[in-house]
């Protein structure tokens, strides 16, 4: 009889294993997941792996996740991954894309799957999407061709640091706007092998996150230099600036651009990502973008805002000067961004 592989099931909280409280609202419940797993007989036979359950204390609604929780997850994975085929991280959907991206930058030497999943409806409810998400994620976590952090929901396996939440109520809660799904799960699992990252020689280890102040700001019509100066005050060391279109900002507001240049000059790393769901930043395409380039702003290419913020947090935690951080933000480290286009787009 073939021995079943083992998969770590790391339960951080989230909707999948929530229960209703006295007021009728859903909240994490310690021990609830173990009880639900016992009620799923398919988990006790092949092709599903044996499950090694690790439940965090306390369990968190993902709205409460902080960078120190990303570190806890990464360290738990480093400790237990050598003894399992892969890992599934159960997580709330609200900030799942942030945690998936953070883990892709924190985990070094990763040579097996780490898959985040969750649900929009708790497992205790009749119409829950949690059962399929959990079972499929456990199966995919045994797949040796997958050697990166991914996110699985509703029949699609997405690269973790390319994912963003696009629906608060649909089962298709996540999308990967600038990269196709790594695999589509239907009657068969259809892999896009050409997209998969190669394994990194181990052993797996976790980078250290320090308490660095990184903020995100979405440009809006009428934003002023004074507002930017307030946002960029010490101790801020990094800013993800969500701009218009292909990376544009107001070009006739000299004070706004001066505020960015002042911050950049004192060592704040400012990364430009687009507000658009799809597409990339090209600050040399329009005059409205060139001002940002001249102010020392770094292109985020086609990174999601979640990937840019978590990558910046990890890099600023290392012993790097601002110029080195900016240079590394502009290159692909973990499959989070595409190569820069070789020519300007036509308009």
Rosetta blueprint (number, residue, H / E / L):
1 X L
2 X L
3 X L
4 X L
5 X L
6 X E
7 X E
8 X E
9 X E
10 X E
11 X E
12 X E
13 X E
14 X L
15 X H
16 X H
17 X H
18 X E
19 X E
20 X E
21 X L
22 X L
23 X L
24 X L
25 X L
26 X E
27 X E
28 X E
29 X L
30 X L
31 X L
32 X H
33 X H
34 X H
35 X H
36 X H
37 X H
38 X H
39 X L
40 X L
41 X H
42 X H
43 X H
44 X H
45 X L
46 X L
47 X L
48 X L
49 X L
50 X E
51 X E
52 X E
53 X E
54 X E
55 X E
56 X E
57 X E
58 X E
59 X E
60 X E
61 X L
62 X H
63 X H
64 X H
65 X L
66 X L
67 X H
68 X H
69 X H
70 X H
71 X H
72 X H
73 X H
74 X H
75 X H
76 X H
77 X H
78 X H
79 X H
80 X H
81 X H
82 X L
83 X L
84 X L
85 X L
86 X E
87 X E
88 X E
89 X E
90 X E
91 X L
92 X L
93 X L
94 X L
95 X L
96 X H
97 X H
98 X H
99 X H
100 X H
101 X H
102 X H
103 X H
104 X H
105 X H
106 X H
107 X E
108 X E
109 X L
110 X L
111 X L
112 X L
113 X E
114 X E
115 X E
116 X E
117 X E
118 X L
119 X L
120 X L
121 X L
122 X L
123 X L
124 X L
125 X L
126 X L
127 X L
128 X L
129 X L
130 X H
131 X H
132 X H
133 X H
134 X H
135 X H
136 X H
137 X H
138 X H
139 X H
140 X H
141 X L
142 X L
143 X L
144 X L
145 X L
146 X L
147 X L
148 X L
149 X E
150 X E
151 X E
152 X E
153 X E
154 X L
155 X L
156 X E
157 X E
158 X E
159 X E
160 X H
161 X H
162 X H
163 X L
164 X E
165 X E
166 X L
167 X L
168 X L
169 X L
170 X L
171 X L
172 X L
173 X L
174 X E
175 X E
176 X L
177 X L
178 X L
179 X L
180 X L
181 X L
182 X L
183 X E
184 X E
185 X E
186 X L
187 X L
188 X L
189 X E
190 X E
191 X E
192 X L
193 X H
194 X H
195 X H
196 X L
197 X L
198 X L
199 X L
200 X L
201 X L
202 X L
203 X L
204 X L
205 X E
206 X E
207 X L
208 X L
209 X L
210 X L
211 X L
212 X L
213 X E
214 X E
215 X E
216 X E
217 X E
218 X E
219 X L
220 X L
221 X L
222 X L
223 X L
224 X L
225 X H
226 X H
227 X H
228 X H
229 X H
230 X H
231 X H
232 X L
233 X L
234 X L
235 X L
236 X E
237 X E
238 X E
239 X E
240 X E
241 X E
242 X E
243 X E
244 X E
245 X L
246 X L
247 X L
248 X E
249 X L
250 X L
251 X L
252 X L
253 X L
254 X H
255 X H
256 X H
257 X H
258 X H
259 X H
260 X H
261 X H
262 X H
263 X H
264 X H
265 X H
266 X L
267 X L
268 X L
269 X E
270 X E
271 X E
272 X E
273 X E
274 X E
275 X L
276 X L
277 X L
278 X L
279 X L
280 X L
281 X L
282 X L
283 X L
284 X L
285 X L
286 X L
287 X H
288 X H
289 X H
290 X H
291 X H
292 X H
293 X H
294 X H
295 X L
296 X L
297 X L
298 X E
299 X E
300 X L
301 X L
302 X L
303 X L
304 X L
305 X H
306 X H
307 X H
308 X H
309 X H
310 X H
311 X H
312 X H
313 X H
314 X H
315 X H
316 X H
317 X L
318 X L
319 X L
320 X L
321 X L
322 X H
323 X H
324 X H
325 X H
326 X H
327 X H
328 X H
329 X H
330 X L
331 X L
332 X L
333 X L
334 X L
335 X L
336 X L
337 X L
338 X L
339 X L
340 X L
341 X L
342 X L
343 X L
344 X L
345 X L
346 X L
347 X L
